[in-house]
Structures are given as C-alpha cells and as structure tokens.
Amino acid sequence: MQKSCTCRKKIKYAGWIIFLLILMELMSGCYLVETEQTNQAAIVTKVPEIDLDQLPTLPTLIPEKPVASPIPQSDIYFEDDSSIFSRDLAEQIPERTNQTVCFLGTILKVEVDHFTVRHASGLEMKVLCGDFCFYVNDQKKLTGSNSLAEGVRVAVFGTTSSENLLTVEADAVALYIKDGGSKASNKIDMSSFPYQLSYEEFELKSSPEINPLKLNPLEGSLEENLSARLKTTLSDRTNYRYGLYGETYSTVLEYDQDNNRDPKYPTRANMSIESNAYPFYDFWFPHVDSPYFTNWGLISYGGDWYLPIRMTVDIDPDPTISEIIYSDRTIMSQINFDKFNRYYRSFGFSIFSKSLFYFFENEKGFGLSINRIDYPLGFDEIPFGLVDKYQELNPFYADNLIAFLGRRGKTWYYVEVKEKDSGIGY
C-alpha cells in the first residue's frame, strides 16, 4: 500500500515536470519567432496567365494638326562654321583595348610616327595617325601633320590598340589652330596648261543658287553654258577600267554593312579589291553611315589603278545625330597616293582628253591635275561629293568638258576645262 502511493506521487511529479518542459519550449519558440521575423512574411501569389489575344486595343488619337510624313533626306544639312572645340564633346577615355574612344587633350611630344597627348586627368596616351587617318582644324577644314606641335589642343577620335589601352589608332585628329587665311590669288598662270585644252573662269556676283542651278556672272550670262553641257556625254571613262594586261578591277561593296566591322577597330569598315574576280587587296578605313558617297569607282590608267574613297567620322555620340568630318583618300596600286604627293586629299578622278584627271587639296588650297601634272588654282573650296539637293554643286564630267565651281574667299567662280576642238561653243 505504501509503495503504490509513492509510485503515484512520482508519476504526478513527472507529469508536472513534463508539462513545465513543454511550456518552456513553447515560450522559447514564440520568442524566437518574435526576434527573427520582425516583418510580416510575404505572401506568394500565382500570377495569372494573360491571353494576348484578349487585350483591349488602345485608341489612336487624331493629331490636332496634320503632320506630313518626314523625308529622311530633308533632315540632311551641312554645317561647317562651328568650332569642334566650342561644344562639350562626350569624352570616352581609354579603359580597355579595342575600344572606341574620343578625348580632348594637349600635345605633349611629337615623334616621327606618333605623338603623345596629355588628358586633363593627367593620363598620357600615344596616338598613331596612319594612312587612313586625317587631320582637321577646329572648323573641320583639312590640315596637315605639319600643324602638330607641343602645346596644341587636340581632339582625338579612334580606337585603342589591341595590345595597349594607352595606344590609340586614330581615325581623325582635330587641332585647335588658327587658320592662316586664304593664300589664293585671283590671277592663275595657265601658261603651261596642255595646249589641246582651254581653261576659263567666270567670276560670279553671288554664291550659286540651286534647284535648279543658277549662276550670276559679273558679265553676260551662263545659261547657254549650263544648257550646252547637258548635251555632252561621259562614255570614254568606261574604257579605262582595264589594266595594262587586260585585267579588270572591281570592288566588293559589303564593307558599308554594320556586321562588317573590324573586331579590333570597331570604327572601321572593310574594302576589298578584286582583279578578274580574284581578291588581291583589302584594307580597313574609317566609315560611318552617312549621306556621303564612299566609293567613286576604280580607274586604271598607265599601268596603275586608282581607287578614291571617302573616310567619315561621326564626332557626335548621339545615335540620332550625325555630325560628320571627312576626308578623301586615293589608293594607287596599293599605295597611299595622297601621302606620296603630299596632298591633304585627292578626289574626282576621271579620264579627260585621254589623260588622267583629278582634283587635289594641299596647304596652298585646291587645284587640278592632268596627266599627273599639278595646276594649283588657289581655290579655298571646290564642292565635291555633296548629296540630295546640294548635288548640283558637284563637278560636271563629260568626254570633252569638265565644269566645276570654286571659291576664293567669299567670291565664287564657275570654271570650264574643255578640248579646244570639242565643238562646244556658246
């Protein structure tokens, strides 16, 4: 009897102990929940599937004023009066190799094949300007490498080298230099001009009018000249597409597509030359989508072939705006024709009076060349390669007549070069 009573007491105490242990566990668990979950747990809900076919169609409001469909060509305009250094260029400082860059700086040192530019941050970069690179002044006019000097402010556009991010392969370099002004002369000495050709200038009262082209000379009228030249033809040029041994030359035009970019130099595109349908020469040159032409066409003459191209660089980083600086480059049988002749550029190649004809620009201004003999004309500008409504200002070519416009200072001229026995008379 005593033993059973003792047993019941032990069971009773054991029950209390178990109850207290359970209560402590519950209390400790609630405490943990309070301290760890200070915020209410997020409730996950299933996103309902949307039936795209059942979405309502939003109404299109009629514009208050009718808006004509935009014509892309009408948005093209030519600006050449603003300084490159007068605006805030969006700089892209070199951070890695094979990177498109644009930065301002000051020339620290000029070497034979490169120059060093110091950025405002103190970063110093080696700049290379090779065969497919060009120099302009702050007004976007072409200049030469002789304008490079210590202390000159520059803007560099190009790509970092594949080996060193502080070495830049430039596409174009803008130099903040003062324009020395026109070195032109109103009197041109044509005593050595080819005997079978005539050269005649007509000074204009004002700048040419376009659409249609109208010229106002100081004396007489040029309406008959403009009318007569439209009756001439340009046929002989096609006879000079063959090489000395009968080979034919052609160009591959896919270089202007976005997917044809040099992986090492993303600002450049590829151009390849073929002879008798076999590729034998290719190169990379600065090119952006622009209204300018890129290829004037191949001409073979005297055993050499000539390929003029247009190099273009967009200096505005906004993809919706194109502010283009450019230069023309001519390749003669795989060499830099302009560098060989100390031209800023050469352009407008054709066969005239069975001779090679082209225009050129150098430190003395514009001129023309016939049969590889240069005739400086002292012009400050000869319009070429213009598009859209401005194309009327481009030179006019025919078998026995080449006519073009030139400007000296603020005075414009209409010029005709023609064969003396061409039969063209006014």
Secondary structure, DSSP 4 states (H G I P E B T S, - for coil): -HHHHHHHHHHHHHHHHHHHHHHHHHHHHHHHHHHH--SPPPPP-PPPP--GGGSPPPPPPPPSS--PPPPGGGG-----SS-GGGS----B---SSS-EEEEEEEEEEE-SS-EEEE-TTS-EEEEE--TT-EEEETTS-EE-GGG--TT-EEEEEEEE-SS-TTEEEEEEEEE----------S----TTS-TTEEEEEEEBSSPPBTTTTB--BSSS--HHHHHHHTT----GGGGG-B-TTS-BEEEEGGGGSTT-B-SS-TTEEEEEEEETTEEEEEEEEE--S-SS--B---EEETTEEEEEEEEEEE----TT---EEEEEEEEETTEEHHHHHT-SEEEEEEEETTEEEEEEEETTEEEEEETTEEEEEEESB---S--GGGGGGS-EE-SSEEEEEEEETTEEEEEEEEETTS----
